[in-house]
């Protein structure tokens, strides 16, 4: 006897380039029976689901998420669930929830406060290790499945704080031990954020040594590389070198061509990945389908200014001499760091997205705010950073549609939202990434066919993350399923009004239970934490 029998839908199994008219029998958390010939007798199921007119696919895997602290406020992760996401990976860009220092220094407390104001809400900050973090997640009982990487930045903070230097031999041993422990406790790999302090203070050798710990656990290296703009070729070669030296797969996070100087470079940069794959290095990437990126407003300042922590930087921002120095530094056309203002092309392409306590600025461009208030745009930004204690975020419009299409067509590109929750005008990718691919790039622009798109959301990220129990509709696999209408699916989130759920996805099933049914939350929270 099956718990559910899905009949009448067009099934895309995640690996084949065709529709299949098959009945799906579900028992417990698994797909128990697939029958495309005579079908499954309805009397063998407790409940029949009429899927006529709908496409059935494996649940979508968000390979690049920043929902680390979201579950304590929203255990359904509704912004992702309603897109069809049934599994997400957190701990990206080097900023995992753990490990954290045994003794909380003031720089760490300032850093934590900046993170807390942005995303974490009710997160208790009690987990000292990845194992404890995963245990706390299990207590929450999330609606969707959760995996985590261990962040290099978090490991570095735990050992070195925000110091700009190489680790000593003893410190390196301690960092390697933390990475090893995190992997043993359930992390799927090591992530880096090499434009962010303190990750940007590391050299390649440090990263190779830490990545070697990943090989023993059959994990992966996921990297927000040192540059996505003019120095991206060099940054890609470094990531590939780390994978080659450590003998592990490499995932390039949110692959893009940032800034006008990089527009038209997508194919050339993807060629580096093709070459590496021909040499036997498993390198892949992920992408979100938007022309704007998003990060903390404080990242407009150079890494040099962050080396003593967020609190020290904010104190310095109150000094006129320091501000004048920053103006000169940021205004340079050529810098050795990722200069978001320069790559965006000016203040009229930098939008304040979240500014707790200064909500009147959210959704507005810096140039317009500065003009309305008769204020220097640099002073405006510095004041917002101070008032929000470093938690403000921005959206910068710095990518090109042609590059987005080229990256999307690359066979080893997965779809990842890079979505970050919060109040204010968060990037619409948090609410719209996956349906946008179907509506904009499959149905309307025909950049991908539907089978390619489904694969990039299901079996491809599953294979990259080495999770073999999902991502494909097969007997014995987890019953993580999405049912949607290709003609009606639509992302509704915009930059001005991002918190809008998509249309055309009535049902989402996780572990054999409907979490979303007829467009409504069911109350079920069957998500699995960790790989097994």
C-alpha positions in Angstrom: 0.0 0.0 0.0 1.4 3.4 -1.1 0.9 6.5 1.0 0.5 8.6 -2.2 0.0 7.8 -5.9 0.9 10.6 -8.4 -0.9 10.0 -11.7 -1.3 12.0 -14.9 1.8 14.2 -14.6 4.6 14.7 -17.1 7.7 13.4 -15.3 11.2 14.8 -16.0 13.5 12.6 -13.9 16.5 14.9 -13.7 18.8 13.1 -16.0 17.0 12.2 -19.2 16.0 14.6 -22.0 12.4 13.6 -22.3 9.0 13.6 -20.6 7.7 10.3 -19.2 4.1 9.4 -18.5 4.6 7.3 -15.4 2.8 6.8 -12.2 4.8 7.5 -9.0 4.0 5.4 -5.9 5.4 6.9 -2.6 5.8 5.0 0.6 7.3 6.7 3.7 10.1 9.0 2.6 10.9 7.2 -0.6 9.8 6.6 -4.2 8.6 3.0 -4.0 7.4 2.4 -7.5 7.5 3.9 -11.0 5.2 2.4 -13.6 4.9 3.8 -17.2 3.3 0.9 -18.8 0.1 -0.4 -17.2 0.2 2.1 -14.4 -0.4 1.5 -10.7 -3.8 0.5 -9.5 -5.5 3.3 -7.5 -6.6 0.8 -4.9 -3.0 0.3 -3.9 -2.7 3.9 -2.6 -4.2 5.7 0.5 -4.4 8.9 -1.5 -4.4 9.7 -5.2 -2.9 12.9 -6.5 -4.1 14.0 -9.9 -1.1 15.7 -11.5 -2.7 16.2 -14.9 -1.4 19.3 -16.6 1.6 19.5 -14.3 5.3 18.7 -14.7 6.8 16.5 -11.9 10.6 16.9 -11.3 13.0 16.1 -8.5 13.1 18.8 -5.8 15.4 21.6 -6.6 18.8 21.8 -4.8 20.0 25.3 -3.9 23.7 24.7 -4.0 24.5 28.3 -2.9 22.4 29.6 -0.1 22.9 32.0 2.9 20.1 30.7 5.0 22.5 29.6 7.8 20.6 31.5 10.6 17.1 31.7 9.0 15.6 28.5 10.4 15.1 30.0 13.9 12.8 32.6 12.4 11.3 30.6 9.6 11.7 26.8 9.7 9.9 26.5 6.4 12.4 28.8 4.6 9.3 29.8 2.7 11.1 32.1 0.2 12.9 29.0 -1.1 10.3 26.3 -0.5 7.8 28.2 -2.7 10.3 28.1 -5.5 10.5 24.3 -5.3 13.7 24.1 -3.3 13.8 21.0 -1.2 17.5 20.9 -0.3 19.8 23.8 0.3 23.5 24.2 1.1 24.5 26.8 3.7 28.0 27.7 5.0 29.0 29.4 1.7 31.5 32.1 1.0 33.6 31.2 4.1 30.9 32.3 6.5 29.5 29.2 8.2 27.7 29.4 11.5 30.6 27.4 13.1 33.2 27.0 14.4 33.3 30.0 16.5 36.0 31.0 19.0 36.0 29.5 22.5 36.7 33.0 23.8 34.7 35.7 22.2 36.9 38.6 21.5 35.5 42.1 20.9 36.2 42.0 17.1 34.3 38.7 16.9 31.4 40.2 18.9 31.3 43.2 16.5 31.4 40.8 13.5 28.6 38.7 15.1 26.5 41.8 15.6 26.9 42.8 12.0 25.8 39.3 10.9 22.9 39.3 13.4 21.5 42.6 12.2 21.4 41.3 8.7 20.2 37.7 8.8 20.1 35.9 12.0 17.2 37.3 14.1 16.5 34.7 16.8 19.5 32.5 16.2 21.0 31.8 19.7 24.7 31.7 18.7 25.3 28.8 21.2 26.8 26.3 18.7 30.6 26.2 18.9 31.1 23.5 16.3 29.5 22.3 13.0 28.2 19.3 14.9 26.5 21.4 17.5 25.0 23.6 14.8 23.6 20.6 12.9 22.2 19.3 16.2 20.4 22.6 16.9 19.0 22.5 13.3 17.6 19.0 14.0 15.8 20.4 17.1 14.2 23.1 14.9 12.8 20.5 12.5 13.1 22.4 9.2 10.6 21.8 6.4 13.3 21.3 3.8 16.7 19.4 3.8 19.8 21.2 4.9 23.5 20.6 4.2 26.4 22.8 5.3 30.0 23.5 4.3 32.5 24.7 6.9 33.7 28.2 6.2 37.4 29.0 5.9 36.6 32.5 7.2 35.0 31.1 10.3 37.9 28.7 10.9 40.4 31.6 10.5 38.4 33.8 12.9 38.4 31.0 15.5 42.2 30.8 15.4 43.6 34.1 14.1 40.7 36.5 14.6 40.9 39.3 12.0 44.7 39.5 11.9 46.2 40.1 8.5 49.0 37.6 8.5 49.9 34.0 7.8 49.2 31.4 10.5 52.1 30.0 12.5 52.8 26.2 12.3 50.8 25.7 15.5 47.9 27.9 14.2 47.9 26.0 10.9 47.6 22.7 12.8 44.7 24.1 14.8 42.9 25.3 11.7 43.4 22.0 10.0 42.0 20.2 13.1 38.9 22.5 13.0 38.3 21.7 9.3 38.8 18.0 9.9 36.5 18.0 12.9 33.8 19.9 10.9 34.0 17.4 8.1 33.7 14.5 10.5 30.7 16.1 12.1 28.9 16.5 8.8 30.2 19.4 6.7 30.2 18.5 3.0 33.3 20.5 2.2 35.3 23.7 2.7 34.0 27.1 1.5 36.0 30.3 1.0 35.1 33.9 0.6 38.3 35.4 -0.8 37.1 39.0 -1.2 35.9 39.1 2.4 38.0 39.6 5.5 39.5 37.5 6.9 39.5 35.1 4.0 41.2 37.6 1.7 44.2 37.7 4.1 45.1 34.1 3.3 47.6 32.9 0.7 47.2 30.0 -1.7 49.4 27.7 0.3 47.2 28.1 3.3 44.1 27.2 1.3 45.8 24.2 -0.2 46.8 22.8 3.2 43.3 23.2 4.5 41.8 21.7 1.3 43.9 18.6 1.8 41.8 17.8 4.9 38.8 17.7 2.6 40.1 14.9 0.5 40.0 12.3 3.3 36.3 12.9 3.7 35.5 12.9 0.0 34.4 16.5 0.2 34.4 19.5 -2.1 36.1 23.0 -2.2 33.5 25.8 -2.9 35.0 29.2 -3.5 33.9 32.8 -3.8 37.1 33.5 -5.7 39.4 36.5 -5.2 38.0 38.4 -8.1 34.9 38.2 -10.4 36.0 41.2 -12.4 39.3 42.2 -14.0 41.4 39.7 -12.1 39.0 36.8 -12.5 41.3 34.7 -14.8 44.0 34.7 -12.1 41.4 33.9 -9.4 40.0 31.0 -11.4 43.5 29.6 -11.9 44.1 29.7 -8.2 40.9 27.8 -7.4 41.8 25.2 -10.0 45.3 24.9 -8.5 43.9 24.3 -5.0 41.6 21.5 -6.4 44.5 20.0 -8.3 46.9 20.2 -5.4 44.5 18.8 -2.9 43.0 16.3 -5.2 39.4 17.4 -4.7 36.5 18.8 -6.8 36.1 22.6 -7.1 32.9 24.6 -7.2 33.1 28.2 -8.4 30.4 30.1 -6.5 28.0 32.4 -8.3 30.1 32.6 -11.5 29.8 36.0 -13.1 31.6 38.7 -15.1 31.5 41.7 -12.8 31.9 45.2 -14.2 31.9 46.6 -17.7 35.6 45.8 -18.1 34.7 42.1 -17.8 31.6 42.1 -20.0 32.0 39.7 -23.0 34.6 37.5 -21.1 32.3 34.7 -20.1 33.3 32.2 -22.8 37.0 32.9 -22.3 36.7 32.3 -18.5 34.6 29.2 -18.9 37.3 27.8 -21.2 39.6 27.7 -18.1 37.1 25.4 -16.5 36.8 23.2 -19.7 40.5 22.9 -19.8 40.7 21.9 -16.2 38.1 19.2 -16.7 40.0 17.9 -19.7 43.0 17.5 -17.3 40.9 15.5 -14.9 40.0 18.2 -12.4 36.3 18.1 -11.4 35.5 21.8 -11.6 32.0 23.2 -11.9 30.2 26.4 -11.1 26.8 27.8 -10.1 24.9 30.9 -11.1 21.9 33.1 -10.3 20.0 34.7 -13.3 20.1 38.4 -12.5 22.2 41.4 -13.7 22.8 42.7 -10.2 24.8 41.3 -7.3 24.4 41.9 -3.5 26.6 42.0 -0.5 27.3 44.1 2.6 27.6 47.8 2.2 30.8 47.7 4.2 32.4 45.8 1.3 32.7 49.1 -0.6 35.8 49.6 1.6 39.1 47.9 0.9 40.1 44.7 2.8 43.0 46.7 4.4 40.5 48.7 6.4 38.9 45.5 7.9 42.0 44.0 9.4 41.2 44.9 13.0 37.5 44.0 12.8 34.2 45.7 12.1 34.1 47.6 15.4 37.5 49.2 14.8 36.5 50.1 11.2 33.3 51.8 12.4 35.2 53.8 15.0 37.6 55.0 12.2 34.7 56.0 10.0 33.8 58.7 12.5 37.1 60.5 11.7 37.3 63.0 8.8 40.9 62.1 8.0 40.0 58.4 7.6 37.0 59.3 5.5 39.1 61.4 3.1 41.6 58.5 2.7 38.7 56.1 1.9 37.3 58.5 -0.7 40.6 58.6 -2.5 41.0 54.9 -2.3 37.5 53.9 -3.5 37.6 56.5 -6.3 40.6 54.9 -8.0 39.9 53.3 -11.3 42.4 50.5 -10.7 42.7 48.7 -7.4 44.1 45.4 -6.2 40.8 44.5 -4.5 37.2 44.0 -5.7 36.0 47.6 -5.9 32.2 47.3 -6.2 31.6 51.0 -6.8 34.0 51.1 -9.7 32.7 47.9 -11.2 29.1 49.0 -10.9 30.0 52.3 -12.6 29.0 54.9 -10.0 26.6 55.7 -7.2 23.6 55.7 -9.5 24.0 51.9 -9.8 24.4 51.2 -6.1 21.1 50.6 -4.2 20.7 50.3 -0.5 18.8 47.1 0.1 18.8 46.7 3.9 19.5 49.4 6.5 18.1 48.5 9.9 17.0 51.7 11.6 17.3 53.7 8.4 14.6 51.9 6.4 13.7 55.1 4.5 16.9 54.4 2.4 15.9 50.9 1.4 15.2 50.3 -2.3 16.8 53.7 -3.3 20.0 54.4 -5.1 22.8 56.2 -3.3 23.0 59.0 -5.9 19.3 59.9 -5.5 19.4 59.8 -1.7 22.5 62.0 -1.6 20.9 64.5 -4.0 17.7 64.6 -2.0 19.6 65.2 1.2 22.2 67.5 -0.3 24.9 65.2 1.0 28.1 63.8 -0.3 27.4 60.1 -1.3 30.5 58.9 0.4 29.5 60.5 3.7 26.0 59.1 3.2 27.3 55.5 2.9 29.8 55.9 5.7 27.0 57.2 8.0 24.7 54.3 7.1 27.5 51.8 7.9 28.0 53.4 11.3 24.3 53.6 12.1 23.6 50.0 11.2 26.8 48.7 12.9 28.0 47.3 9.6 24.9 45.2 8.9 23.5 47.3 5.9 23.5 45.6 2.5 23.5 46.8 -1.0 22.6 45.7 -4.5 24.9 46.8 -7.4 24.0 46.6 -11.0 27.2 45.4 -12.7 26.5 42.3 -15.0 25.6 41.8 -18.6 22.7 39.7 -20.0 24.9 38.1 -22.7 27.4 36.8 -20.2 24.6 35.5 -18.0 23.3 33.4 -21.0 26.8 32.1 -21.8 27.4 31.0 -18.3 23.9 29.4 -18.1 24.5 27.3 -21.2 27.8 25.9 -19.8 27.1 22.1 -19.1 28.5 22.2 -15.6 26.7 25.3 -14.3 24.2 24.6 -11.5 21.5 27.0 -10.4 22.1 28.6 -6.9 20.2 31.5 -5.5 23.0 33.1 -3.4 19.8 34.2 -1.6 20.1 36.1 1.7 17.0 36.6 3.8 16.1 39.6 5.8 13.8 42.6 5.9 14.0 45.5 3.6 14.6 45.2 -0.1 16.6 42.0 -0.3 17.8 40.8 -3.7 14.9 39.3 -5.6 17.0 36.1 -6.1 15.9 35.0 -2.6 12.3 34.7 -3.9 12.6 34.2 -7.6 15.7 32.4 -8.8 14.4 29.0 -9.8 11.0 30.0 -11.3 12.8 32.8 -13.2 15.0 30.2 -15.0 11.9 28.4 -16.3 9.9 31.6 -17.1 12.6 33.8 -18.5 15.3 31.5 -19.9 13.3 28.3 -20.8 9.9 29.5 -21.9 10.5 33.0 -23.1 14.1 33.4 -24.2 14.8 29.7 -24.9 18.4 29.8 -23.7 17.9 26.3 -22.2 15.4 23.6 -22.8 13.4 22.4 -19.9 15.4 19.2 -19.5 18.7 21.2 -19.2 17.1 23.5 -16.7 15.8 20.7 -14.5 19.2 18.9 -14.6 20.9 22.1 -13.4 18.6 22.3 -10.4 18.6 18.6 -9.5 20.9 15.8 -10.6 23.9 18.1 -11.4 24.1 19.8 -8.0 23.4 16.4 -6.3 26.4 14.9 -8.1 28.6 17.9 -7.2 27.7 17.6 -3.5 28.0 13.8 -3.6 24.5 13.2 -2.3 23.2 10.1 -4.0 19.7 9.8 -2.5 18.1 12.7 -4.3 18.2 14.8 -7.5 16.8 12.0 -9.7 13.3 10.4 -9.8 14.1 6.7 -9.4 12.8 3.9 -7.2 14.5 4.0 -3.8 15.4 7.7 -4.0 14.0 10.3 -1.5 10.5 11.5 -2.5 11.6 15.1 -2.8 9.4 16.3 -5.7 8.1 19.5 -7.3 4.9 19.8 -9.3 4.6 22.9 -11.5 2.8 24.4 -14.5 5.3 25.5 -17.1 2.8 27.8 -18.8 2.0 29.6 -15.5 5.3 29.5 -13.6 6.4 33.1 -13.0 8.8 34.8 -10.7 7.2 37.9 -9.1 10.0 39.3 -7.0 11.4 42.7 -8.1 14.2 44.9 -6.8 11.6 47.4 -5.5 9.3 44.7 -4.2 11.2 41.5 -3.7 9.1 39.7 -1.0 6.7 38.2 -3.5 6.3 34.5 -3.9 6.3 33.0 -7.4 3.3 31.6 -9.2 2.7 28.2 -10.9 4.2 25.9 -8.3 1.2 24.4 -6.4 2.9 21.4 -4.7 6.2 20.6 -3.1 7.0 17.3 -1.4 9.9 16.6 0.9 10.7 13.2 2.1 7.3 11.8 1.0 5.3 14.5 2.7 3.6 17.5 1.2 5.1 20.6 2.6 3.3 22.8 0.1 -0.1 21.7 -1.3 -2.4 23.6 -3.5 -0.2 26.7 -2.7 -0.6 26.4 1.0 1.8 25.3 3.7 0.7 22.0 5.2 2.5 22.3 8.6 4.7 19.3 7.9 8.4 19.8 8.6 10.1 16.6 7.4 13.4 18.1 6.3 16.6 16.1 6.8 19.7 17.7 8.4 23.0 16.5 7.0 23.7 13.9 4.4 22.3 10.8 6.2 
